[in-house]
Amino acid sequence: MQVLRQGSDLGEEELIQWCKYRIAKYKVPKYVVFLNVLPKTAVGNNDNFSNEVK
């Protein structure tokens, strides 16, 4: 999951292509989910369990 900066026009394919050239093949994501904000817990930390794509 990624949160883009306001005004950014980065697309899913562009991000995956960027990853293909910079990281190992087995680490390249098969899909990307863009969000406006990351979910937070009651304490204010990132909620890793709700970040799983269903």
N, CA, C and O atoms as a printed pandas DataFrame, in Angstrom:
     atom_number atom_name residue_name chain_id  residue_number  x_coord  y_coord  z_coord
0              1         N          MET        A               1    0.841   -1.169    0.000
1              2        CA          MET        A               1    0.000    0.000    0.000
2              3         C          MET        A               1    0.886    1.231    0.000
3              4         O          MET        A               1    1.911    1.287    0.679
4              5         N          GLN        A               2    0.477    2.182   -0.753
5              6        CA          GLN        A               2    1.233    3.414   -0.878
6              7         C          GLN        A               2    0.314    4.610   -0.691
7              8         O          GLN        A               2   -0.850    4.581   -1.093
8              9         N          VAL        A               3    0.845    5.658   -0.079
9             10        CA          VAL        A               3    0.134    6.930    0.023
10            11         C          VAL        A               3    0.922    7.918   -0.817
11            12         O          VAL        A               3    2.105    8.150   -0.567
12            13         N          LEU        A               4    0.265    8.501   -1.819
13            14        CA          LEU        A               4    0.929    9.450   -2.704
14            15         C          LEU        A               4    0.852   10.861   -2.156
15            16         O          LEU        A               4   -0.088   11.219   -1.447
16            17         N          ARG        A               5    1.850   11.650   -2.493
17            18        CA          ARG        A               5    1.812   13.063   -2.139
18            19         C          ARG        A               5    0.737   13.742   -2.963
19            20         O          ARG        A               5    0.427   13.310   -4.073
20            21         N          GLN        A               6    0.177   14.792   -2.423
21            22        CA          GLN        A               6   -0.872   15.527   -3.119
22            23         C          GLN        A               6   -0.327   16.071   -4.437
23            24         O          GLN        A               6    0.749   16.667   -4.475
24            25         N          GLY        A               7   -1.073   15.861   -5.508
25            26        CA          GLY        A               7   -0.667   16.328   -6.824
26            27         C          GLY        A               7    0.182   15.348   -7.603
27            28         O          GLY        A               7    0.499   15.604   -8.765
28            29         N          SER        A               8    0.563   14.229   -6.996
29            30        CA          SER        A               8    1.374   13.231   -7.679
30            31         C          SER        A               8    0.502   12.427   -8.640
31            32         O          SER        A               8   -0.661   12.148   -8.350
32            33         N          ASP        A               9    1.071   12.059   -9.779
33            34        CA          ASP        A               9    0.314   11.296  -10.762
34            35         C          ASP        A               9    0.974    9.949  -11.062
35            36         O          ASP        A               9    0.840    9.433  -12.172
36            37         N          LEU        A              10    1.670    9.386  -10.107
37            38        CA          LEU        A              10    2.323    8.098  -10.261
38            39         C          LEU        A              10    1.278    7.002  -10.403
39            40         O          LEU        A              10    0.326    6.948   -9.624
40            41         N          GLY        A              11    1.444    6.136  -11.379
41            42        CA          GLY        A              11    0.509    5.048  -11.602
42            43         C          GLY        A              11    1.077    3.720  -11.133
43            44         O          GLY        A              11    2.259    3.610  -10.806
44            45         N          GLU        A              12    0.214    2.716  -11.105
45            46        CA          GLU        A              12    0.609    1.388  -10.642
46            47         C          GLU        A              12    1.722    0.808  -11.514
47            48         O          GLU        A              12    2.716    0.301  -10.993
48            49         N          GLU        A              13    1.562    0.878  -12.830
49            50        CA          GLU        A              13    2.571    0.314  -13.735
50            51         C          GLU        A              13    3.902    1.035  -13.620
51            52         O          GLU        A              13    4.955    0.400  -13.685
52            53         N          GLU        A              14    3.873    2.357  -13.447
53            54        CA          GLU        A              14    5.113    3.121  -13.298
54            55         C          GLU        A              14    5.871    2.699  -12.043
55            56         O          GLU        A              14    7.093    2.551  -12.074
56            57         N          LEU        A              15    5.157    2.508  -10.950
57            58        CA          LEU        A              15    5.792    2.099   -9.700
58            59         C          LEU        A              15    6.381    0.697   -9.805
59            60         O          LEU        A              15    7.485    0.449   -9.320
60            61         N          ILE        A              16    5.656   -0.210  -10.432
61            62        CA          ILE        A              16    6.157   -1.581  -10.590
62            63         C          ILE        A              16    7.389   -1.588  -11.494
63            64         O          ILE        A              16    8.351   -2.301  -11.208
64            65         N          GLN        A              17    7.381   -0.810  -12.576
65            66        CA          GLN        A              17    8.552   -0.721  -13.451
66            67         C          GLN        A              17    9.748   -0.161  -12.695
67            68         O          GLN        A              17   10.868   -0.638  -12.878
68            69         N          TRP        A              18    9.531    0.846  -11.848
69            70        CA          TRP        A              18   10.605    1.428  -11.055
70            71         C          TRP        A              18   11.215    0.360  -10.138
71            72         O          TRP        A              18   12.435    0.280   -9.991
72            73         N          CYS        A              19   10.356   -0.453   -9.527
73            74        CA          CYS        A              19   10.821   -1.513   -8.633
74            75         C          CYS        A              19   11.616   -2.576   -9.385
75            76         O          CYS        A              19   12.609   -3.089   -8.869
76            77         N          LYS        A              20   11.185   -2.908  -10.603
77            78        CA          LYS        A              20   11.857   -3.958  -11.386
78            79         C          LYS        A              20   13.317   -3.618  -11.644
79            80         O          LYS        A              20   14.158   -4.517  -11.699
80            81         N          TYR        A              21   13.631   -2.350  -11.802
81            82        CA          TYR        A              21   14.999   -1.939  -12.088
82            83         C          TYR        A              21   15.842   -1.736  -10.836
83            84         O          TYR        A              21   17.066   -1.641  -10.932
84            85         N          ARG        A              22   15.222   -1.669   -9.676
85            86        CA          ARG        A              22   15.971   -1.303   -8.478
86            87         C          ARG        A              22   16.020   -2.353   -7.380
87            88         O          ARG        A              22   16.870   -2.271   -6.494
88            89         N          ILE        A              23   15.130   -3.335   -7.417
89            90        CA          ILE        A              23   15.136   -4.352   -6.365
90            91         C          ILE        A              23   15.110   -5.747   -6.990
91            92         O          ILE        A              23   14.838   -5.899   -8.181
92            93         N          ALA        A              24   15.390   -6.745   -6.184
93            94        CA          ALA        A              24   15.421   -8.126   -6.662
94            95         C          ALA        A              24   14.055   -8.536   -7.221
95            96         O          ALA        A              24   13.015   -8.068   -6.757
96            97         N          LYS        A              25   14.077   -9.414   -8.222
97            98        CA          LYS        A              25   12.859   -9.818   -8.924
98            99         C          LYS        A              25   11.800  -10.382   -7.983
99           100         O          LYS        A              25   10.612  -10.111   -8.158
100          101         N          TYR        A              26   12.216  -11.164   -6.988
101          102        CA          TYR        A              26   11.245  -11.776   -6.084
102          103         C          TYR        A              26   10.612  -10.765   -5.122
103          104         O          TYR        A              26    9.620  -11.081   -4.464
104          105         N          LYS        A              27   11.166   -9.571   -5.034
105          106        CA          LYS        A              27   10.621   -8.539   -4.151
106          107         C          LYS        A              27    9.676   -7.571   -4.864
107          108         O          LYS        A              27    9.006   -6.775   -4.206
108          109         N          VAL        A              28    9.612   -7.625   -6.184
109          110        CA          VAL        A              28    8.774   -6.708   -6.956
110          111         C          VAL        A              28    7.309   -7.043   -6.700
111          112         O          VAL        A              28    6.912   -8.200   -6.837
112          113         N          PRO        A              29    6.498   -6.050   -6.331
113          114        CA          PRO        A              29    5.086   -6.328   -6.045
114          115         C          PRO        A              29    4.316   -6.701   -7.313
115          116         O          PRO        A              29    4.620   -6.224   -8.406
116          117         N          LYS        A              30    3.315   -7.563   -7.142
117          118        CA          LYS        A              30    2.455   -7.957   -8.259
118          119         C          LYS        A              30    1.350   -6.933   -8.470
119          120         O          LYS        A              30    0.842   -6.789   -9.582
120          121         N          TYR        A              31    0.980   -6.231   -7.428
121          122        CA          TYR        A              31   -0.036   -5.186   -7.512
122          123         C          TYR        A              31    0.249   -4.145   -6.447
123          124         O          TYR        A              31    0.975   -4.397   -5.485
124          125         N          VAL        A              32   -0.333   -2.973   -6.635
125          126        CA          VAL        A              32   -0.125   -1.855   -5.711
126          127         C          VAL        A              32   -1.482   -1.262   -5.381
127          128         O          VAL        A              32   -2.345   -1.148   -6.251
128          129         N          VAL        A              33   -1.670   -0.888   -4.134
129          130        CA          VAL        A              33   -2.907   -0.235   -3.694
130          131         C          VAL        A              33   -2.541    1.163   -3.219
131          132         O          VAL        A              33   -1.682    1.327   -2.352
132          133         N          PHE        A              34   -3.195    2.170   -3.791
133          134        CA          PHE        A              34   -2.965    3.554   -3.387
134          135         C          PHE        A              34   -4.082    3.997   -2.452
135          136         O          PHE        A              34   -5.260    3.773   -2.731
136          137         N          LEU        A              35   -3.707    4.627   -1.338
137          138        CA          LEU        A              35   -4.660    5.121   -0.348
138          139         C          LEU        A              35   -4.451    6.613   -0.131
139          140         O          LEU        A              35   -3.397    7.155   -0.463
140          141         N          ASN        A              36   -5.451    7.266    0.422
141          142        CA          ASN        A              36   -5.303    8.675    0.797
142          143         C          ASN        A              36   -4.509    8.814    2.089
143          144         O          ASN        A              36   -3.664    9.701    2.210
144          145         N          VAL        A              37   -4.782    7.933    3.064
145          146        CA          VAL        A              37   -4.057    7.908    4.336
146          147         C          VAL        A              37   -3.921    6.452    4.784
147          148         O          VAL        A              37   -4.747    5.608    4.434
148          149         N          LEU        A              38   -2.883    6.169    5.553
149          150        CA          LEU        A              38   -2.721    4.832    6.116
150          151         C          LEU        A              38   -3.602    4.698    7.350
151          152         O          LEU        A              38   -3.722    5.649    8.123
152          153         N          PRO        A              39   -4.223    3.530    7.554
153          154        CA          PRO        A              39   -5.044    3.332    8.753
154          155         C          PRO        A              39   -4.180    3.361   10.014
155          156         O          PRO        A              39   -3.044    2.887   10.011
156          157         N          LYS        A              40   -4.721    3.913   11.070
157          158        CA          LYS        A              40   -4.005    4.033   12.348
158          159         C          LYS        A              40   -4.740    3.273   13.446
159          160         O          LYS        A              40   -5.953    3.074   13.380
160          161         N          THR        A              41   -3.983    2.855   14.457
161          162        CA          THR        A              41   -4.576    2.239   15.639
162          163         C          THR        A              41   -5.036    3.342   16.581
163          164         O          THR        A              41   -4.845    4.524   16.296
164          165         N          ALA        A              42   -5.638    2.961   17.697
165          166        CA          ALA        A              42   -6.106    3.938   18.681
166          167         C          ALA        A              42   -4.937    4.728   19.281
167          168         O          ALA        A              42   -5.107    5.870   19.708
168          169         N          VAL        A              43   -3.758    4.114   19.308
169          170        CA          VAL        A              43   -2.575    4.762   19.870
170          171         C          VAL        A              43   -1.934    5.716   18.868
171          172         O          VAL        A              43   -1.181    6.610   19.254
172          173         N          GLY        A              44   -2.229    5.528   17.586
173          174        CA          GLY        A              44   -1.674    6.402   16.560
174          175         C          GLY        A              44   -0.625    5.748   15.688
175          176         O          GLY        A              44   -0.070    6.397   14.801
176          177         N          ASN        A              45   -0.340    4.465   15.922
177          178        CA          ASN        A              45    0.615    3.737   15.087
178          179         C          ASN        A              45   -0.079    3.238   13.827
179          180         O          ASN        A              45   -1.307    3.164   13.770
180          181         N          ASN        A              46    0.725    2.895   12.809
181          182        CA          ASN        A              46    0.147    2.304   11.608
182          183         C          ASN        A              46   -0.486    0.957   11.949
183          184         O          ASN        A              46    0.114    0.147   12.655
184          185         N          ASP        A              47   -1.685    0.722   11.451
185          186        CA          ASP        A              47   -2.405   -0.527   11.712
186          187         C          ASP        A              47   -2.012   -1.548   10.652
187          188         O          ASP        A              47   -2.587   -1.573    9.564
188          189         N          ASN        A              48   -1.032   -2.391   10.969
189          190        CA          ASN        A              48   -0.507   -3.357   10.009
190          191         C          ASN        A              48   -1.505   -4.433    9.647
191          192         O          ASN        A              48   -1.434   -4.967    8.540
192          193         N          PHE        A              49   -2.432   -4.777   10.523
193          194        CA          PHE        A              49   -3.378   -5.841   10.231
194          195         C          PHE        A              49   -4.456   -5.369    9.250
195          196         O          PHE        A              49   -4.945   -6.175    8.458
196          197         N          SER        A              50   -4.832   -4.118    9.278
197          198        CA          SER        A              50   -5.833   -3.635    8.335
198          199         C          SER        A              50   -5.201   -3.288    6.995
199          200         O          SER        A              50   -5.918   -3.009    6.034
200          201         N          ASN        A              51   -3.855   -3.299    6.909
201          202        CA          ASN        A              51   -3.167   -3.024    5.655
202          203         C          ASN        A              51   -3.206   -4.199    4.692
203          204         O          ASN        A              51   -2.866   -4.041    3.519
204          205         N          GLU        A              52   -3.611   -5.372    5.160
205          206        CA          GLU        A              52   -3.659   -6.540    4.288
206          207         C          GLU        A              52   -4.792   -6.369    3.276
207          208         O          GLU        A              52   -5.923   -6.042    3.637
208          209         N          VAL        A              53   -4.470   -6.595    2.021
209          210        CA          VAL        A              53   -5.475   -6.479    0.961
210          211         C          VAL        A              53   -6.324   -7.726    0.959
211          212         O          VAL        A              53   -5.808   -8.844    0.983
212          213         N          LYS        A              54   -7.628   -7.532    0.931
213          214        CA          LYS        A              54   -8.536   -8.674    1.015
214          215         C          LYS        A              54   -9.107   -8.995   -0.328
215          216         O          LYS        A              54   -9.897   -9.931   -0.456
